Amino acid sequence: MQRLLVAILAAVDAAIAAAVGLAVLLAPLTLLWTLAFGATTDWGGLWPAVGTLWQFGHGVPIEIALPDDVVSAVGIAPDAARFALSVTPLAFLVFTLLFAGRSGIRAARSGAWGLGVAFGTLAFAVIAAAVALTARSEIASVPLWSAILLPTAVYGIGAIAGAVSHAWREGGGGLIDRIHDRVDGWGSWSVVPGEVVRGTAVVVVALAAVAGLAVALMVALRGGEMVALFEAARVDATGAAVLTLGHLAYLPTLLVWALAWIAGPGFAVGSGTAVSPAGTELGVVPGIPILGLLPENSSIWMLIVILLPVGAGAFAGWVVRSRLVWQGSATEPAVRAGIAGGIALASAGVIALAAVLASGSIGPGRMAHLGPHPGWTALAVGAEVLVGGAIMLLAPRHRDELAEERTDRWVAEMGSSPTVDPAPRPTAVEELSEGDTQPLDDHGFFGHGSTPAPR
């Protein structure tokens, strides 16, 4: 009965995650649809738009094919009537990952994480298939296999990550415990997998914080240009709301762009363009308000920002080294070098995946190449994190570490710490049994002699 309950709850979690994501799109689009077309308009196009945008938010590329009458009415070139959209608004993907991770942790706490992850992923796959089959559009089409597989993969990866991380820390029997026991037999190398994951998490969070500060700084410095592009768009309140919601959905994507700029390789805003600390080469930029934050020029001195990823790696190395010292393990340089290399590789892999999702096409022609290059960005971040992590993990052991190690050895050999004061000796009054007496003045202060004065 308990396993059945775990499966049902995992499926309910998946249904809630999908429903919330769809509702976040459906509610504002329903309001905007009503304001734009009226309550008596044909509602048949609303659900395909919602479903397609939900799929797009999970990494599914969209193929846009404008009808001939629209092309003629707007005056678009025929070769620009078909183009792809593949730069993912990562806000939806991040939400699904976090919700799936929470569901995986709950399944692991119940002791049947494999069953919970399987049923949750299966339920999400059924919902993704239903959306893919019902939200078909002639203007914005998506491949059926990717519309089902990619959202399901996002949820499955999040659920597995949450469940495995909890099972690795807390145990609970099964495959993860057997793997953990096998890893424990590696001796001093047994700490490497856990510390690599911990260090990678620290690096990713630190880099996200640095990128967020960079975006906030650009908003403060170039917010006027963004407002000017809003005004130049000449949209009404409905159009302004659509632009604002779109910008919020693309905020995590913009963080990946900022991180690529900080790491050094930068990113492109069209074919033949480059935005990096070493220099900026921009042609005609689309009038999207958020692109007003792009720096107009750069200086070679701005390459100093690559020290920020180095600092993130050093911070992760410090966190891992402090934990190793506290545990009294992994003192061999080879083990610490392996941890530093593992953190760098894992961090580069995470950044490469984020760069793949944050790059692609947003339009025809030169707009088919947008965002950071995944390979160069991952290579730069991995090298910079490796330098910072190696500095902290391979530095000579300082006096505090050696003193703590000597203290630990003393405690192990003697059973008490030399830094703790011994228990105070009982006073003479405490040593007396009941009924005994004790002179008040051993030195004859009141009796002017060696004999204490009588009471």
Secondary structure, DSSP 8 states (H G I E B T S, - for coil): -HHHHHHHHHHHHHHHHHHHHHHHHHHHHHHHHHHHH-TTS-GGGHHHHHHHHHHHTTT--EEEE--HHHHHHHT--GGGSEEEE----HHHHHHHHHHHHHHHHHHHHTT-HHHHHHHHHHHHHHHHHHHHHH---SSEE--HHHHHHHHHHHHHHHHHHHHHHHHHHH--SSHHHHHHHHHHTTGGGGGHHHHHHHHHHHHHHHHHHHHHHHHHHHHHHHHHHHHHHHHHHT--HHHHHHHHHHHHHTHHHHHHHHHHHHHSS-EEESTT-EEETTEEE-------GGGGGS-S---GGGGGGGHHHHHHHHHHHHHHHHHHHHHT---SHHHHHHHHHHHHHHHHHHHHHHHHHT-B-SSSGGGGSEEE-HHHHHHHHHHHHHHHHHHHHSS---HHHHHHHHHHHHHHHHSS-TTS-------HHHHS-TT----S-TT-TTTTSSS----
